Amino acid sequence: MRVFILALGLLLAACGGNKPAPETAAEAVSTQSWNLDDANSRLAFITIKKGTAVEVHSFGQMTGSFAGDRLDVELILDTVNTGIEIRDTRMRQHLFETNQYPFAHIEALVLPDDYELMPVGAQRTVTQSIDVSMHGHRASYDVDIVLTRLGVNKVQIQSAAPVVVEASDFGFEAGVETLRTLANLSAITQSVPVSFSLVFTR
């Protein structure tokens, strides 16, 4: 009888030892999906023509979400806004070629501990690898991201500094040259600083 009780105790101890560790506070809520607040989000890029003329452009529409550690944002390239309608049309046709490549996809890993445990009003800066798919190409960038807890159910993710994207990263060299020729410009830079401020709610 004493042997049976001892064996039973060892069996129960072994079963208890295999019990998964309890979730952290961040893991417990990280499965809730955060959705992009498009009206309060912005992605902008800067072009330089003729060596000195600096212009800021943006996109009028994007969608996105993240749950757990995966962030996904989709830019609708047809909504490019340069402030000049004919230039918008030329970018859609000759640069982005939106009839064939209508979207740009942005993916990143954002760890739940980076935002879930932050009190409202707190900020922190983290370095993340961001993958961008556009125009049939894919490129990765290491980006310093500022996370701000705007509210209990609101988070802002923004670039700490502009991210420099080369035209060659996405096969845009020929498109940039076409734009230069159509606009009768001496030069358009092939390096484009990109910045973003994304607000997510749940």
Buried (B, 14 or more C-beta within 10 A) or exposed (E): EEEEEEEEEEEEEEEEEEEEEEEEEBBEEBEEEBBBBBEBBBBBBBBBBEEEEEEEBBBEEBBBBBBBEEBBBBBBBBBBBBEEEEBBEBBBBBBBBBEEBBBBBBBBBBEBBBBBEBEEEEEEEBEBEBEBBBBEEEBEBEBEBBBBBBEEEBBBBBBEEBBEBEBEBBBBEEBBBBBBEEBEEEEBBBEBBBBBBBBBEB
